[in-house]
Amino acid sequence: MQRLKSTKLYFFSILNLFFSNFKNFYFRSNFYNKKLMTFTPDRIFYNPGSHLSASLTTIHNDFYKVTSAAPELLWKTNVKDKQEFENLHSFLWLTKLDRKNSKIITKNIIKSWINNFFNYDPNTWKMEITAKRIIAWSSNTDIALEDSEKIYKDKFFSSLIKQSNFLLKNLSGLFYTPNKIICCAAIILSGMMFKENDSNYRIGIKELEKVIKNCFDEAGFPKSRNPEEVFVSIKYLILIREWFKEAQKPIPDFLNEIINKCGNCYAILSCPNKQFPLFNGATEINHKDYDIFLKNLKYKFSSNNHETADLIKIKKKKFEFFIDCGNPPPNNFAKYYQAGCLAFELISNKQKVICNSGYGKYLSPKLTFLSRSTAAHSTLYINDTSSCIFQKNKFINKVYGNSLVHKHKIINKNYTNDKNFYSVSASHNGYEKQFGYIHKRSIIILKKEDKIFGQDELKKTKSYSNPLTYFIRFHIYPNTKIVKTKAGNSILISLSNREGWLLRSKKNNFEIEKNIFFGNKNKIINNESVSISGNINKEVVLIEWEIERIN
């Protein structure tokens, strides 16, 4: 049955890629590009403040002067770094320019871009990049248009309309939630700026409401269960709301509601180190600047909940612990999903101690695939196999992202807030079908001491003839010193702030291994991991370990 499903997916992937190539051919045609040109506006009716779009980059008070005298060279440079390429063509860097000394060259750069990419280009007209470019140009007209001749203004307006029409015509083909929101934001903004484009404003709002209804759970968390999507989504949702306020337009009720809900999720996930935990496709994002932006706009999110989207958070005074006790999302929300069931992260005094490896978003397909594995997380796995099985076919992955062949299921989950301790326990069946074992993880965290007791249990449900080996991996955050004690059953962890932690197991020895940290998106960072391993030869296998702050 599974082979049949894979065959169908392969067939549809090939078909999808064929139509995608045909679509790109059609999009490049003069006929299609003329269809995108509906009108050229005369003037702007709403000019969004650049300070709002600045939140999409940073709000530091340092500004840069553009000094290049040959803007054509900017677009002819071969940028190999995918993230750098996207950043360049999104134009969000406009908010960082010195407004006084960069006007002429900025106009020349935009003019040069229009001359080179006025018609559709598969690389520079990707939906997310196009949407960000519309927002960036529209929010920086003070340096993009001031003292401009009519010919340039007409080209600028025409390009904005053409790009927004492109987004509108292709919005239904998007699957990734943040990109949908970003595109809706650009469509809404184009409708607010130009009176003749009012239909975009109305359609954009309706499409945004659909995204909120279909792509978020009842608590306001993206159905992908990816913490990074909370951050990106709330950025653009608040941006849209501020445009409405600035333009004195009524704010839809659904927008206020999702911002409040998503904001509560944001508050639960926020850590003193201003990073989010690395689960389910998340990469390292420092939200310190954005917190300042929210404060300046008088947004304040808080939550007393200990859980959101099955991510459980235990918080003490200078100590935070996260554990993933959730099921995989539906395949259409699993683009960046990772098999990290029952993995955890530990943060102490604003520094990560134990982490997951993060998602290799802009790395090679091989490394990206590796970052999805259970072994890339601080949890248990059997026979070097992940708790979820991902589709390996490159055609299927290119079309559908992380297509899951086999999914685990959480069997039970318990959380207790006792007078003296917190406790979390959960089980999953990710290894039952293949190996005949259920994995259960139990965590106890003392309230008066910075001490964690962990127990991993493997319980047999059916026979399996071949040898089985378990590994429990603890990924140590980069630039953290670790030393194995002489006895071999404990590890000393030294943080940069001289804080020390002891990881130990009374009945098991630890091994230290060189590892890779993927959380930087496009850069491999070396780190180390610590593991316990052993044979699975009993009906019930219990592995106990503990982590304790020692100074």
C-alpha positions in Angstrom: 0.0 0.0 0.0 2.8 2.4 1.0 4.7 1.6 -2.2 1.5 2.4 -4.2 1.2 5.8 -2.4 4.8 6.6 -3.2 4.4 5.6 -6.8 1.3 7.9 -7.1 3.3 10.8 -5.4 6.2 10.2 -7.8 3.9 10.3 -10.8 2.1 13.5 -9.6 5.5 15.0 -8.8 6.8 14.4 -12.3 3.5 15.8 -13.7 3.7 18.8 -11.4 7.3 19.6 -12.4 6.3 19.3 -16.1 3.5 21.8 -15.6 5.8 24.0 -13.5 8.3 24.1 -16.4 5.5 24.8 -18.9 4.2 27.5 -16.5 7.6 29.2 -16.3 7.8 29.2 -20.1 4.3 30.7 -20.3 5.1 33.3 -17.6 8.1 34.5 -19.6 6.0 35.1 -22.7 5.1 38.6 -23.8 1.5 37.6 -23.9 1.4 36.8 -20.1 3.4 39.9 -19.1 1.1 42.1 -21.0 -1.9 40.5 -19.2 -0.2 41.5 -15.9 -0.2 45.1 -16.9 -3.7 46.3 -16.2 -3.1 50.0 -15.7 -0.5 52.6 -14.6 -1.6 54.7 -11.5 -1.2 58.4 -11.5 -0.4 58.9 -7.8 -0.2 57.2 -4.4 -3.2 57.5 -2.1 -1.6 55.9 1.0 2.1 56.0 1.7 3.1 53.5 4.5 5.7 54.7 7.0 9.1 53.2 6.5 9.5 52.7 10.3 6.9 49.9 10.1 8.7 47.9 7.4 11.9 48.4 9.3 10.6 45.8 11.7 11.1 43.2 9.0 14.9 43.6 9.2 16.2 45.4 12.4 15.5 48.6 14.3 19.1 49.5 15.1 19.8 53.2 14.6 22.7 52.6 12.3 22.1 53.5 8.7 24.3 52.9 5.6 25.1 54.9 2.5 25.0 53.3 -0.9 28.2 54.1 -2.7 28.1 51.9 -5.8 28.3 54.0 -8.9 27.4 51.1 -11.2 24.0 49.6 -10.1 24.0 47.3 -13.1 26.9 45.4 -11.5 24.7 44.6 -8.5 22.3 42.4 -10.6 25.0 40.9 -12.8 27.0 39.6 -9.7 26.7 35.9 -9.3 25.4 35.5 -5.8 25.8 31.8 -4.8 24.4 32.2 -1.3 20.6 31.6 -1.6 19.7 33.6 1.4 21.9 36.5 0.3 20.3 36.4 -3.2 16.8 36.5 -1.7 17.7 39.4 0.6 19.2 41.4 -2.2 16.2 41.1 -4.5 13.6 41.6 -1.7 14.9 45.2 -1.2 14.1 45.0 2.5 17.6 46.5 3.0 16.1 49.9 1.8 15.0 50.6 5.4 18.7 50.5 6.5 19.8 53.2 4.1 20.9 56.7 5.0 17.8 58.6 3.8 19.7 61.9 3.2 22.7 60.6 1.2 21.3 57.6 -0.7 18.4 58.9 -2.7 20.0 59.2 -6.2 21.9 56.0 -6.2 18.9 54.2 -4.7 16.7 55.4 -7.5 19.3 54.2 -10.0 19.4 50.8 -8.4 15.7 50.4 -8.5 15.6 51.7 -12.1 18.3 49.2 -13.0 16.3 46.4 -11.4 13.2 47.3 -13.4 15.2 47.5 -16.6 16.6 44.0 -16.0 13.6 42.2 -14.4 10.4 44.1 -15.5 9.2 40.9 -17.0 8.8 37.7 -15.1 12.0 35.9 -14.1 11.7 32.5 -12.2 14.4 33.4 -9.7 13.7 37.1 -8.9 9.9 36.7 -9.1 9.5 34.0 -6.6 6.3 34.7 -4.6 8.0 35.5 -1.2 10.7 37.7 -2.8 8.2 39.6 -5.0 5.9 40.2 -2.0 8.8 41.6 0.1 10.0 43.7 -2.7 6.5 45.3 -3.1 6.4 46.0 0.6 10.0 47.4 0.6 9.4 49.7 -2.5 6.0 50.9 -1.2 7.4 51.7 2.3 10.4 53.6 1.1 9.0 55.9 -1.6 10.8 58.8 0.2 14.1 57.7 -1.2 12.8 55.7 -4.2 10.6 58.4 -5.8 11.5 61.9 -4.5 12.3 64.4 -7.2 11.9 61.7 -9.8 11.0 62.3 -13.5 7.6 61.1 -14.8 9.1 58.3 -17.0 10.8 56.7 -14.0 7.7 57.1 -11.8 5.5 55.5 -14.4 7.9 52.5 -14.6 8.0 52.3 -10.8 4.2 52.3 -10.5 3.7 49.9 -13.4 6.2 47.5 -11.9 4.4 47.5 -8.6 1.0 46.9 -10.2 2.5 44.1 -12.4 4.1 42.3 -9.5 1.0 42.6 -7.3 -1.2 41.2 -10.1 1.3 38.3 -10.4 0.9 37.5 -6.7 -2.9 37.7 -6.9 -3.0 35.3 -9.9 -0.7 32.7 -8.2 -1.7 33.0 -4.5 -3.7 29.8 -4.6 -0.7 27.7 -5.5 1.2 28.5 -2.3 1.4 26.0 0.5 3.8 27.5 3.1 1.8 29.5 5.6 4.2 32.5 6.3 4.6 33.0 2.5 0.9 33.1 2.1 0.6 35.8 4.8 3.5 37.8 3.3 1.9 37.7 -0.2 -1.5 38.7 1.2 0.2 41.6 3.0 1.7 42.8 -0.3 -1.6 42.5 -2.2 -3.5 44.4 0.5 -0.8 47.1 0.5 -1.0 47.6 -3.3 -4.7 48.0 -3.0 -4.3 50.6 -0.2 -1.7 52.6 -2.1 -3.5 53.0 -5.4 -7.2 53.9 -5.6 -7.5 52.2 -9.0 -6.3 48.9 -7.3 -9.0 48.8 -4.6 -10.1 45.3 -5.6 -6.7 44.0 -4.5 -7.4 45.4 -1.0 -10.7 43.6 -0.7 -9.5 40.3 -2.2 -6.3 40.4 -0.1 -8.3 40.7 3.1 -10.6 37.8 2.1 -7.6 35.6 1.2 -5.8 36.5 4.5 -8.9 35.5 6.4 -8.9 32.1 4.6 -5.2 31.6 5.5 -6.0 32.3 9.2 -8.9 29.9 9.2 -7.2 27.1 7.4 -3.6 27.3 8.5 -3.7 28.0 12.3 -5.0 25.9 15.1 -7.6 27.2 17.7 -4.9 28.6 19.9 -3.4 30.7 17.1 -0.4 28.4 16.4 0.5 27.5 12.7 -0.5 23.9 12.0 3.1 23.1 11.0 4.0 23.3 14.8 7.1 25.3 13.8 8.0 28.0 16.3 9.7 30.1 13.6 6.4 30.4 11.7 4.9 32.1 14.8 7.5 34.8 14.6 7.3 35.4 10.9 3.5 35.3 10.9 3.0 37.7 13.7 5.5 40.1 12.1 3.4 40.5 9.0 0.0 40.3 10.7 1.0 43.2 12.9 2.4 45.1 9.9 -0.9 44.8 8.1 -2.8 46.0 11.2 -0.5 49.0 11.6 -1.1 49.9 7.9 -4.8 49.8 8.6 -4.4 52.1 11.6 -2.1 54.5 9.7 -4.5 54.7 6.8 -7.5 55.0 9.1 -9.2 51.9 7.7 -11.3 49.6 9.8 -9.4 46.6 11.3 -11.0 43.3 10.6 -12.1 41.4 13.7 -10.3 38.2 12.6 -7.0 40.1 12.3 -7.3 41.4 15.9 -8.2 37.9 17.1 -5.3 36.1 15.4 -2.8 38.6 16.6 -3.9 38.2 20.2 -3.8 34.4 19.9 -0.5 34.2 18.0 0.9 36.8 20.4 0.2 34.5 23.3 2.0 31.7 21.5 4.9 34.1 20.9 5.0 34.9 24.6 5.1 31.2 25.5 8.0 30.4 23.1 10.0 33.6 23.9 13.1 32.9 26.0 15.4 35.2 27.9 18.1 34.5 25.3 15.8 36.1 22.7 15.7 32.9 20.6 13.1 30.3 19.9 13.5 26.6 20.7 14.6 24.5 17.7 11.7 22.2 16.9 9.9 21.2 13.7 11.9 23.2 11.2 12.9 26.2 13.3 16.2 28.0 12.8 18.0 30.4 15.1 16.2 33.8 15.1 17.1 36.5 17.6 13.9 38.4 18.3 15.5 41.1 20.6 15.1 43.9 18.1 11.5 42.9 17.3 10.6 42.9 21.0 11.8 46.5 21.1 9.6 47.3 18.0 6.6 45.7 19.7 7.2 47.7 22.8 7.5 51.0 20.8 4.1 50.2 19.2 2.6 49.3 22.7 2.1 45.6 21.9 2.4 43.5 25.0 1.9 39.7 24.8 1.9 37.4 27.9 0.6 34.0 28.8 0.5 31.8 31.9 0.1 28.7 29.8 2.7 26.0 30.0 1.9 24.5 26.6 1.1 25.5 23.0 0.9 23.2 19.9 2.0 20.3 22.2 5.3 22.1 23.0 5.5 22.0 26.8 7.5 24.7 28.6 8.6 24.5 32.2 9.9 27.9 33.5 11.8 28.7 36.6 13.5 31.9 37.7 16.7 31.5 35.5 15.9 28.2 33.8 13.7 27.1 31.0 12.9 23.7 29.6 11.1 22.8 26.4 9.9 19.4 25.2 8.0 18.4 22.0 5.1 16.0 22.8 3.2 16.4 19.6 2.2 14.5 16.5 3.6 15.4 13.0 1.4 17.9 11.1 -0.6 17.0 8.0 1.7 16.6 4.9 0.6 20.0 3.4 2.0 21.7 6.6 5.1 19.5 6.9 7.4 21.4 4.5 10.1 21.9 7.2 9.1 19.3 9.7 11.7 17.3 11.6 11.4 13.9 13.4 12.2 15.2 16.9 9.5 13.6 19.0 10.1 13.9 22.7 13.3 15.9 22.1 14.0 18.7 24.6 16.0 21.9 25.0 17.4 23.4 28.2 18.2 27.1 28.6 19.9 28.5 31.7 20.7 32.2 32.5 20.1 33.2 28.8 22.4 30.4 27.5 21.4 27.1 25.8 22.9 24.1 27.5 21.1 21.2 25.6 19.6 21.9 22.2 18.5 20.4 18.9 20.4 20.8 15.7 17.9 23.1 13.9 16.9 22.9 10.3 19.3 23.2 7.4 17.0 25.4 5.3 19.6 26.7 2.7 22.0 23.8 2.8 22.5 20.9 0.4 19.6 18.4 0.0 21.8 15.8 1.7 22.5 18.0 4.8 18.9 19.3 4.9 17.7 15.7 4.9 20.1 14.9 7.7 18.8 17.8 9.8 15.3 16.2 9.7 16.4 13.0 11.3 15.7 12.0 14.9 19.5 11.8 15.5 19.7 15.5 15.0 17.6 16.0 18.1 18.1 15.5 21.9 16.0 12.3 22.2 16.1 8.5 21.8 16.2 6.7 18.5 16.6 3.0 17.5 19.0 1.5 14.9 19.9 4.9 13.5 16.3 5.2 12.3 14.0 8.2 12.7 10.6 8.1 14.5 9.1 9.4 11.3 10.1 8.2 7.8 10.6 10.8 5.2 10.2 10.4 1.5 13.7 10.2 -0.1 12.7 10.7 -3.7 14.1 14.0 -4.9 11.3 14.7 -7.3 8.6 14.2 -4.6 10.6 16.4 -2.1 11.1 19.1 -4.7 7.3 19.4 -5.2 5.9 18.5 -1.8 8.7 19.3 0.6 9.0 16.9 3.6 6.6 14.2 2.5 6.1 11.7 5.3 5.9 8.0 4.5 5.4 6.9 8.1 4.3 9.1 11.0 4.5 8.5 14.7 1.6 9.0 17.1 1.6 10.3 20.6 -0.1 7.6 22.8 -0.4 9.5 26.0 0.8 12.8 27.5 0.8 14.0 31.1 1.9 17.2 32.8 2.0 17.8 36.6 2.7 20.9 38.5 3.3 19.6 42.0 4.3 21.5 45.1 7.9 20.3 44.9 8.4 19.4 41.2 7.2 19.6 37.6 6.7 16.4 35.7 6.1 15.6 32.0 5.7 12.2 30.4 4.7 11.0 26.9 4.9 8.0 24.7 5.0 7.5 21.0 4.7 4.5 18.6 7.2 5.6 16.0 9.2 2.4 16.4 6.4 0.0 17.1 5.6 -1.1 13.5 9.3 -1.5 12.4 10.9 -2.7 15.6 8.1 -3.6 18.0 8.8 -1.1 20.8 7.0 1.9 22.3 9.2 4.8 23.5 8.2 6.6 26.7 10.1 9.6 28.1 9.5 10.9 31.6 10.9 14.1 33.0 10.9 15.4 36.6 12.2 18.9 37.3 12.7 20.0 40.9 11.4 23.4 41.9 14.0 24.2 44.6 17.0 22.9 42.8 18.1 23.2 39.2 18.0 19.4 38.7 16.3 17.3 36.0 15.6 13.6 36.3 15.1 11.8 33.0 13.9 8.3 32.2 13.6 6.7 28.7 11.6 3.5 28.6 11.4 1.1 25.7 8.5 -1.4 26.0 8.1 -4.4 23.8 4.7 -4.9 22.0 5.7 -7.5 19.4 8.7 -9.7 18.5 11.6 -8.6 16.3 14.2 -11.0 15.3 17.2 -8.8 14.4 19.5 -7.1 16.9 18.4 -3.7 18.1 20.4 -0.8 19.5 19.2 2.4 21.1 20.9 5.8 21.3 20.0 8.7 23.5 21.6 11.8 22.2 22.1 15.1 24.0 23.2 17.9 21.6 25.4 20.5 23.3 25.1 24.1 22.1 28.0 25.3 20.0 31.0 26.9 21.7 30.2 25.1 25.0 33.1 23.1 26.6 32.4 19.6 27.7 34.6 17.0 29.5 34.0 13.4 30.3 34.9 12.3 33.8 37.3 9.4 34.5 34.4 7.1 35.5 32.9 7.7 32.0 29.3 8.0 33.3 29.2 11.7 33.7 29.9 14.8 31.6 30.9 18.3 32.8 29.3 21.1 30.7 30.9 24.5 31.1 29.0 27.6 29.7 30.7 30.8 28.6 29.3 32.6 31.7 31.3 30.0 33.8 28.1 28.3 34.8 28.6 24.5 35.1 26.2 21.6 34.6 26.7 17.9 35.2 25.1 15.3 33.0 25.2 11.8 34.4 23.9 8.3 34.3 24.5 5.8 37.1 24.4 2.7 34.9 25.5 3.9 31.5 28.7 5.4 30.1 28.7 8.5 27.8 30.4 9.0 24.5 31.4 12.4 23.1 31.0 12.9 19.3 31.7 15.6 16.8 28.5 16.9 15.4 26.9 19.5 13.1 24.6 22.4 14.2 22.2 23.4 11.4 20.3 26.2 13.2 22.1 29.0 11.2 19.9 28.2 8.1 22.8 28.4 5.6 25.9 27.8 7.6 27.3 24.6 9.1 28.6 25.1 12.7 30.6 22.5 14.5 29.4 21.4 17.9 29.5 18.3 20.0 26.9 15.8 21.2 26.9 13.3 24.1 25.2 9.9 23.8 24.2 6.9 25.8 23.8 3.6 23.8 23.0 0.0 24.5 21.4 -3.2 23.2 17.6 -3.7 23.4 17.3 -7.3 24.6 14.5 -7.2 27.2 10.7 -6.8 27.3 11.3 -3.4 29.1 14.5 -1.4 28.8 14.9 1.5 31.3 17.6 4.2 30.8 17.9 6.8 33.6 19.9 10.0 33.4 20.0 13.4 35.2 21.2 16.9 34.6 22.2 19.2 37.5 23.5 22.7 37.8 26.7 22.5 39.9 27.6 26.2 40.2 
